[in-house]
Amino acid sequence: MRKAAGNGRKIADELRVKLDSRRALIGILGLGYVGLPLALEFSRRGFTVHGIDVDTRKVEALKRGRSYIQDVSSKVLKEALGAGRFTATSDFEIVRKLDAVIVCVPTPLRKTRDPDISYIVSALDEIVPRVHRGMLIVLESTSYPGTTEEIMLPSLQEGGLRAGVDFFLAFSPERVDPGNARYGIRNTPKVVGGITPACGRMAAHLYQQAVERVVPVSSARAAEMIKLLENTFRSVNIGLVNEIALICDRLKLDVWEIISAAATKPFGFMPFYPGPGLGGHCIPIDPHYLSWKLRTLDYQARFIELAAEVNGQMPNYVLGKVVDALNVRRKALRGARVLVVGVAYKRDTNDTRESPALDLMRLLRERGAVVRYHDPHVPALHAGSHGPAAASVPLTRASLRGLDCAVIVTDHADVDYQRILDGVPVLVDTRNATRSLKRGRSKLVKL
């Protein structure tokens, strides 16, 4: 027993020295909006980083120095490639040479709203045959509490290696906020929880090389729960304020005025804002991981499920606003020409994942409307559940003149809302993007 503990300390010391000297080889498995920025941050700190992705198109683009992630400039990518501190590959054999592997693969929901951890399992299938003594494996992909311990740990220990002694296993939730110019990988605190205390310390030491502040917690399960709390907090509060918007509509009150005034209270209130629904990679999905886990324990997460119900109905509520606005002008929705302004799920980004704009476009088409969209950040949409492939239309006098209605779904900063308001018969604003406009307010319909 003492010999095993001594060997474990020796292995840990050797890896710590490699990290401190920047000789450790780091692998990032999954080169999406989480993995690629993380890879380049470690590269900037002097590490050699090997990015691994099964999508050969992504790999080839990266090898050519072309970034497909809005928050990663091609210039930074080319600098890392030129310095030999970053490579991209689809060959998992590189794992045998790595000292640390960070798993950043997608964790979507199935149509039944159950967790889909197939990408994590596929990553494990590639790592397990190549795991070796002294390796650190960190999962960053969001999942339910217990995933690291119940799914990853048994597979990685199949060959006889022991976590905390022969190798190190931890969870560290990603906290990427696409389009946020203030907070990035470097200055966003990093939560880390290990399968064992030794695992947690080693993972914390890894991230300390690239992140200004690391926040160690007691376990991987705690770290998994922290991520779900963060996004459930937002989902529930957005659900609350969306319901307040519905209540204000019934009471003939301006919800934006109510929130703005309430936000002047210097304590006990945090402003959230209503909108056409939830979008993005986390908030519409992550709370369902927690809800699913609790159902397996015979517990109903009522707040989470109620918030999801309210938020999920917002596209239909916006549809009703459009119908009412057209009816006032004696125009039916069927055959009406409607412009959706903003299809990204978040302002000033090009990310359309789970965007409520896509749900609204589908609903409008199902009711017979002729739908177009304008988004300076999303030049084209591929065919999908929202409808056929489409391209962003320019905001010209001619294009606006032919419309019956426009709907602001995403409030990008670089859109001329006054031009839209001047050019259309009626404008439905779900984001309060028109609050500072002076002309044409009689044509406005607010959420």
CORCOR-V285896 format. One line per field, one symbol per residue. burial: b if it has 9 or more other C-alpha atoms within 8 Angstrom, else e. A space follows every 10 residues. Layout:
BEGIN
burial->???
END
This chain:
BEGIN
burial->eeeebebbbe bbebbbebbe ebbbbbbbbb bbbbbbbbbb bbbeeebbbb bbbeebebbb bbbebbbebb ebbbebbbeb beeebbbbbb ebeebeebbb bbbbbebebe eeebbbbebb bebbebbbeb bbebbbbbbb bbbbbbbbbe bbbbbbbeee bebbbbbbbb bbbbeeeebe eebbbbbbbb bbbbbbbbbb bbbbbbbbbb bbbbbbbbbb bbbbbebbbe bbebbbbbbb bbbbbeebbe eeeebeebbb ebbeeeeeee eebbbbbbbb eebbbbbbbb bbbbbeeeee beebbbbbeb bbbbbbbbbe bbbebbbeee ebbeebbbbb bbbbbbbbbe bbbbbbbbbb bbbbbeebbb bbbbbeebee eebeebbebb ebbebeeebb eebbbbbbbb beeeeebbeb bebbbbbbbb bbbeeeeeee eebbbeb
END
